[in-house]
């Protein structure tokens, strides 16, 4: 082989190698995942574990950087970023999804779930999976699967014996319509507020009570600023793993399948964790000096039925959701 031939062969090999590298770079993704929960929260840990799984499964071709604690904005802002493709992924409350797709408000029907295990079965039902299919067209996102937090409880300053004791109280809620309607019907003064502001607001009297799950009542020590914890288990609090539809359409079928498998695995583990841990956290709070009362649907009087009347007109699947929940009850 002449010198010129060798040179041409070397150049050809270099061009081929560079082409392969460029192709690889073009298909690699540095993905960003946002959520509102603090770094030590189970949702955040699930997101981080998913990122590690994806990097391992793709030999580092796809990585995920997790942004907890509203670093990328509120859930409404993150949803907008997902819709435009500015954000790749998010773990958002189903509450935020229901602001755009009202059918999802059915998950918040009062006493839909009998207990935390039942809540998990509802989220893993065929109906719940079918509802995700509407998200690309209606919300510009792809729904991978569901996670959840624990069932909702009420933490209050002052003694509470009946629902009448909550009337007029400024009660912190997650800002979405299903829970707003519930507390308006109860006669409280529901006050939307982001999670990072809750402890100080309860401490300084900006709010008199909060709607919260057992994990954060314990981990963020909300019980320290309360006189009564009302163990009501009155609502589920689902989460959904989302991918931007704009980002999704540019992914290969192989990447979509890998992301779906790995994210769904971590979301399912999230549900399983809450089924085990929710009661443990409540037991931890019960071990403090805070007063407890355990209540059922009768505590809220006609409010659950009135809520159903309102939401049967807004969510076309509420009746079907109640039927699916009844079918999965034990």
VOGU-3710 file (C-alpha; in Angstrom, 3 decimals, decimal comma):
1> xxxxxxxxxx> 0,000/0,000/0,000  1,394/3,408/-1,006  1,753/6,293/1,408  -1,195/8,048/-0,255  -3,363/4,946/0,076  -2,465/4,605/3,752  -3,266/8,285/4,314  -6,626/7,970/2,603  -7,454/4,819/4,578  -6,553/6,577/7,844
11> xxxxxxxxxx> -8,689/9,565/6,928  -11,611/7,322/6,026  -11,350/5,504/9,354  -11,194/8,810/11,238  -14,257/10,133/9,413  -16,183/6,927/10,145  -15,235/7,106/13,822  -16,238/10,763/14,057  -19,534/9,999/12,346  -20,286/7,266/14,891
21> xxxxxxxxxx> -19,453/9,591/17,784  -21,694/12,309/16,377  -24,518/9,827/15,909  -24,090/8,645/19,478  -24,085/12,217/20,799  -27,200/12,996/18,784  -29,131/10,185/20,432  -27,770/10,677/23,968  -29,941/12,557/26,426  -29,107/14,578/29,503
31> xxxxxxxxxx> -32,569/14,588/30,994  -33,938/16,837/33,736  -36,647/15,702/36,175  -38,424/18,158/38,453  -40,611/17,711/41,519  -41,789/19,688/44,544  -40,820/17,316/47,350  -37,751/17,852/49,572  -34,528/15,867/49,010  -35,302/13,281/51,705
41> xxxxxxxxxx> -38,808/12,531/50,431  -39,715/9,119/48,993  -40,737/10,664/45,654  -37,340/12,328/45,341  -35,548/9,092/46,186  -37,627/7,241/43,582  -36,658/9,834/40,972  -32,970/9,520/41,838  -33,137/5,723/41,728  -34,820/5,885/38,323
51> xxxxxxxxxx> -32,014/8,134/37,066  -29,379/5,695/38,306  -31,231/2,795/36,690  -31,432/4,588/33,351  -27,757/5,526/33,330  -26,797/1,932/34,097  -29,163/0,434/31,533  -27,858/2,723/28,758  -24,167/2,636/29,755  -24,326/6,320/30,568
61> xxxxxxxxxx> -25,844/7,377/27,249  -28,888/8,770/29,066  -28,576/10,509/32,402  -31,143/12,153/34,673  -30,554/15,162/36,907  -33,204/15,468/39,608  -34,347/18,897/40,802  -36,322/18,563/44,075  -37,959/21,158/46,324  -39,442/23,299/43,532
71> xxxxxxxxxx> -36,029/24,260/42,169  -37,614/24,489/38,707  -40,737/26,275/39,920  -44,195/25,327/41,090  -46,002/22,312/39,708  -48,001/24,565/37,396  -44,761/26,045/36,073  -43,177/22,622/35,637  -46,250/21,412/33,750  -45,880/24,359/31,376
81> xxxxxxxxxx> -42,205/23,498/30,912  -43,129/19,902/30,100  -45,655/21,074/27,532  -43,086/23,233/25,737  -40,267/20,673/26,000  -38,186/22,919/28,268  -38,391/20,206/30,943  -37,981/16,531/30,106  -39,683/14,758/33,013  -41,465/15,361/36,299
91> xxxxxxxxxx> -43,102/13,567/39,181  -46,183/15,705/39,800  -49,202/15,360/42,025  -52,255/14,145/40,172  -53,768/17,324/41,609  -51,822/19,399/39,100  -52,876/17,112/36,255  -56,518/17,478/37,338  -56,210/21,239/36,892  -55,852/20,529/33,165
101> xxxxxxxxxx> -57,685/17,222/32,780  -60,622/17,302/35,241  -61,299/13,560/34,961  -58,262/13,031/37,196  -60,063/14,850/39,998  -61,979/11,591/40,566  -58,915/10,185/42,359  -59,628/12,665/45,171  -63,176/11,502/45,859  -63,593/11,474/49,644
111> xxxxxxxxxx> -63,210/7,981/51,075  -62,597/6,442/47,663  -59,994/4,206/49,343  -60,716/2,212/52,475  -57,072/2,182/53,513  -53,584/2,750/52,122  -53,349/-0,698/50,521  -56,662/-0,158/48,778  -55,376/3,191/47,465  -52,456/1,367/45,855
121> xxxxxxxxxx> -54,778/-1,096/44,125  -56,918/1,736/42,745  -53,837/3,392/41,223  -52,774/0,115/39,617  -56,220/-0,591/38,158  -57,071/-0,831/34,469  -59,128/2,370/34,719  -56,180/4,336/36,112  -53,951/3,048/33,291  -56,532/3,976/30,632
131> xxxxxxxxxx> -56,758/7,509/31,971  -53,062/8,042/31,234  -53,771/7,493/27,550  -55,607/10,849/27,383  -52,666/12,917/28,598  -50,672/13,469/25,366  -53,657/14,995/23,572  -55,166/16,839/26,532  -52,086/17,966/28,468  -49,038/17,595/26,186
141> xxxxxxxxxx> -47,414/15,006/28,445  -46,942/11,246/28,462  -48,037/9,458/31,631  -45,785/6,555/32,576  -47,456/5,424/35,797  -48,551/6,379/39,277  -46,959/6,766/42,660  -48,566/8,182/45,767  -48,127/9,700/49,173  -50,097/8,554/52,186
151> xxxxxxxxxx> -53,747/9,194/52,868  -54,664/12,717/53,978  -54,950/13,789/57,601  -55,681/17,155/59,251  -53,283/18,882/61,643  -54,842/21,695/63,660  -53,943/24,325/66,193  -56,499/24,231/68,990  -58,642/21,373/70,192  -60,896/19,707/67,618
161> xxxxxxxxxx> -63,770/17,414/68,558  -66,180/17,848/65,634  -66,051/19,128/62,075  -67,715/22,302/63,333  -64,449/23,132/65,092  -62,812/23,483/61,668  -65,316/26,020/60,350  -63,660/29,298/59,507  -60,153/27,971/60,146  -57,527/28,969/57,612
171> xxxxxxxxxx> -56,511/25,515/56,445  -53,515/24,989/54,173  -54,229/22,904/51,069  -52,434/21,873/47,923  -53,690/24,367/45,309  -56,190/22,399/43,248  -59,935/22,360/42,861  -60,998/18,945/44,243  -59,569/19,613/47,689  -60,623/23,280/47,563
181> xxxxxxxxxx> -64,217/22,153/47,000  -63,999/19,647/49,867  -62,975/22,229/52,449  -65,307/24,905/51,122  -68,166/22,452/51,632  -66,869/21,837/55,154  -66,978/25,577/55,907  -63,240/25,969/56,466  -61,176/28,659/54,758  -58,915/26,627/52,428
191> xxxxxxxxxx> -55,634/28,431/51,842  -53,402/27,253/48,972  -49,747/27,323/49,971  -46,519/25,773/48,636  -44,983/23,030/50,760  -41,792/24,912/51,815  -43,880/27,655/53,461  -46,105/25,381/55,550  -44,126/24,955/58,779  -43,561/28,671/59,345
201> xxxxxxxxxx> -47,145/29,487/58,353  -48,478/27,057/60,943  -46,013/28,315/63,549  -46,831/32,010/63,091  -50,585/31,607/62,741  -50,790/32,434/59,049  -52,823/29,220/58,850  -54,671/27,437/61,675  -54,613/23,941/60,223  -53,143/21,916/57,355
211> xxxxxxxxxx> -54,207/19,040/55,118  -51,193/16,692/55,028  -49,980/13,100/54,828  -48,392/11,201/57,714  -44,897/11,196/56,198  -44,541/14,968/56,222  -46,441/15,416/59,477  -43,660/13,318/61,009  -40,568/14,132/58,927  -41,127/17,887/58,739
221> xxxxxxxxxx> -42,374/17,975/62,346  -45,655/19,734/61,653  -47,017/18,063/64,790  -44,760/20,370/66,834  -46,969/23,307/65,914  -50,275/21,496/66,432  -52,654/20,656/69,247  -54,717/18,046/67,401  -54,050/15,516/64,656  -57,285/14,311/63,060
231> xxxxxxxxxx> -56,632/10,867/61,603  -59,315/10,886/58,934  -57,728/9,150/55,907  -60,257/11,140/53,906  -58,473/11,293/50,550  -55,844/9,582/48,470  -52,925/11,664/47,246  -51,601/10,194/43,989  -48,540/11,203/42,020  -47,890/10,617/38,321
241> xxxxxxxxxx> -44,609/10,168/36,450  -44,618/12,317/33,325  -42,452/12,845/30,246  -42,791/15,822/27,923  -44,676/14,727/24,793  -42,334/16,929/22,724  -39,307/15,122/24,145  -40,993/11,715/23,871  -41,698/11,998/20,148  -37,995/12,425/19,389
251> xxxxxxxxxx> -36,972/9,332/21,354  -36,418/5,938/19,778  -38,843/3,124/20,506  -36,060/1,384/22,425  -35,475/4,430/24,641  -39,211/4,829/25,255  -39,497/1,190/26,305  -36,494/1,455/28,630  -37,739/4,656/30,272  -41,234/3,226/30,690
261> xxxxxxxxxx> -39,994/0,011/32,279  -37,540/1,656/34,668  -39,711/4,588/35,737  -42,761/2,374/36,262  -40,673/0,056/38,416  -39,691/2,902/40,747  -43,225/4,303/40,833  -44,603/0,889/41,813  -41,959/0,685/44,552  -43,091/4,099/45,774
271> xxxxxxxxxx> -46,632/2,777/46,218  -45,356/-0,339/47,985  -43,269/1,780/50,354  -46,202/3,939/51,415  -48,366/0,895/52,010  -45,800/-0,233/54,586  -44,645/3,098/56,010  -47,810/5,209/56,260  -49,008/3,553/59,467  -45,488/3,604/60,917
281> xxxxxxxxxx> -45,298/7,384/60,555  -48,688/7,816/62,169  -47,535/5,643/65,044  -44,448/7,842/65,455  -46,626/10,945/65,741  -48,934/9,161/68,161  -45,905/8,760/70,411  -45,646/12,538/70,862  -47,670/14,812/73,145  -50,020/15,854/70,341
291> xxxxxxxxxx> -53,675/14,921/70,836  -55,198/12,479/68,356  -58,735/11,833/67,267  -59,637/9,018/64,849  -62,631/9,738/62,628  -64,465/8,250/59,662  -66,787/9,595/56,944  -69,483/10,451/59,487  -67,192/13,170/60,914  -67,671/15,173/57,702
301> xxxxxxxxxx> -71,458/14,766/57,545  -72,904/15,417/54,080  -69,649/16,805/52,671  -68,502/13,607/50,847  -71,902/13,209/49,150  -72,035/16,898/48,227  -68,500/16,653/46,815  -69,618/13,753/44,611  -72,523/15,829/43,275  -70,155/18,614/42,228
311> xxxxxxxxxx> -67,538/16,349/40,715  -69,895/14,016/38,894  -70,463/17,002/36,609  -66,750/17,747/36,194  -65,201/14,286/35,976  -66,801/11,907/33,527  -65,163/8,928/35,218  -66,191/9,519/38,840  -68,916/6,879/38,801  -66,642/4,396/37,082
321> xxxxxxxxxx> -63,901/5,238/39,587  -66,212/4,509/42,515  -67,172/1,202/40,890  -63,525/0,269/40,259  -62,649/1,130/43,851  -65,480/-1,024/45,160  -64,371/-3,919/42,968  -60,797/-3,720/44,332  -61,798/-3,407/48,003  -61,002/-6,249/50,365
//
